[in-house]
């Protein structure tokens, strides 16, 4: 069993980037691609429509931004609107896109810089991996 302090140090994410409303936490992973988690608290976006819009815009920008192999968690840290006004507007969506694009672009630049430093040192060539077996579509014999 893993002790609590060991568990928290192994899985701890660190804040990498901050904007007016969001905080991006990152950690390197051993996968060939990046992963995303989005946290949008009800107290900062009281309407479900607003929370879903934030998540949708975040996922869209994550997909189009070329990030290195890291785990990312985007957390809404400040209120974006209240229950008094409309749930979403074109102005709100545009502001979210700009802010999140800045967040991911800064992380992508930082990741590319780190990869550039990592490739400057000689690394051994990876072992050859056999290609995966193609699935067969033949019917089974009765």
Order of alpha helices (4+ residues) and beta strands (2+ residues): alpha-beta-beta-beta-alpha-beta-alpha
